[in-house]
């Protein structure tokens, strides 16, 4: 499965090798990205749906420059549920660009408005909700979305629209459709 990273969630965690004498201990680290929201001045996970995207240092991911991973295509394992958590492993970054199967999208209220997660018709059937955090009026959702799939919010329907000259790059665009809850 190929996935283009359009954005990252607000929370990062990492795990280093346990052998302190291993000279590649930090290069072999695993980095976990998930959703979070502001709570009392700090970003916290407030998971309603628990999940994460995992990136490995040996797979081309550099935690010092995550923005360099935006619009890059990764080969990934199929998403799975393990111990009640949604997970997807980003195995390695491709050296050349290819049309992805999915886009990793992060939606926040300041971009999309409030999502009505869990209500009928809030997302396309082929859109996978990986992680969702919410506290009061703050939300963050991490989704795997194929090209032209959609999510609905109080503002309307947002579509993943690939750039015609670069089909591995996409934008989340507001379409002309009814917001969730309106007919």
Phi, psi and omega in degrees: 000134179253135182225130171267134177275116175265337180186169180240154172290171186278347186244129175242139171228161180214160177221125179259161176301151185275344182273105183295343179272356179286116182293342180255018183307315183279330177292334181267014183294155173249136181241131184245128180244133180212183183271155177201165181222156177293130176221115180051043175085000178233154175275126182228151171280132172229068191290129167260326172234119184269131177183171178200163170255133181251133177237141179251141178301322181286354183260012178100001179272129177245110184293343179283340182224061182298332180296338177290347180270348180294136182065020173258148182261133179242146167275131185231158168285159174296142177301147180217169173246124180227125183051042176078008181243140175280134182218147170218132179261121173273102189289309177198155179277135179286145178285331178240162181274142176220159177291124182278161172279327182219163171240135174275111186245137173243123182248133178231153183304325181293342178261313188247350190082178181290129174273144177261062185304131178094346178275152180302135175077018181278343178213159175294151181299329182271004175270131182253122176277115182272315183207148179212123176244145181206137173209119185054238182266007179263138179218156167209129180238136174247122187230151167255117187233126173290164176305137177070007173283176190212161170226150179245146178220187177296340181270337182143203183254130179251130181249145171275112185244109178295148175284127187300323181278345179220081187294353175273353178250140179218165177232149174268112187246139176282124179262184179257086179214166183285138173296162177302136177092353178250151177243000000 
